[in-house]
Amino acid sequence: MAFDTTEVLENPLFPKMHAPSVSESCVVLLFIVGVTFGGGFATSALTMAEDGDDWYEGLEKPDWTPPNSVFGPVWAALYLLMSFAAFLVWRRGGFMKQALPLSLYTVQLVANFSWVFIYLEARDLLAAFIELCCLWVLIIITAILFGRVRKSAAFLLAPYIAWVAFAGSLNLELWLLNKDNEDSKKSS
């Protein structure tokens, strides 16, 4: 006996779901992953200054700073989780029905990508910390909205929330350790 999805779609015990085709789902998933990863890669590529590594390496860092090799894999895993969370929300009604949570997802992505410019291009550690605090709030609001649509989508954002909190703590500590010589660091 085959499972009849129309029964679930019309059953009042289950929330109304968008029933996209497999090909539509694949296209949308690839789109969301592409925008999320593409924005991250593009932002990184645009901010890769020749002296950027020298500037960062020249900063005084707390003992608990992770090695540089950790950041890429962590962000890749987070982007994958974020993308899948957004996809799960999209599956519950599409872009039109889930306009608010998916729009906020996009806003927090822009804030995420903006931090890189503030941190690596402007080299303004205090402004980067303030921006990360705003990003953290946007992610929490996004998770709440995602959770109203599908709890698992909200849970998928939990590592992202934790990482941005950690990144904010690290960013603040970097500013505190380097604020006295921040102007000279910006020009180097």
WOSUL-V50170 format. One record per run of one state. SS is the DSSP state (2 for helix, 1 for strand, 0 for the rest). FROM is the first residue (numbers start at 1). TO is the last residue. If there is no record, write none. Layout:
# WOSUL-V50170
SS,FROM,TO
SS,FROM,TO
This chain:
# WOSUL-V50170
0,1,4
2,5,10
0,11,21
2,22,46
0,47,51
2,52,58
0,59,67
2,68,91
0,92,93
2,94,97
0,98,98
2,99,121
0,122,124
2,125,149
0,150,150
2,151,156
0,157,157
2,158,187
0,188,188
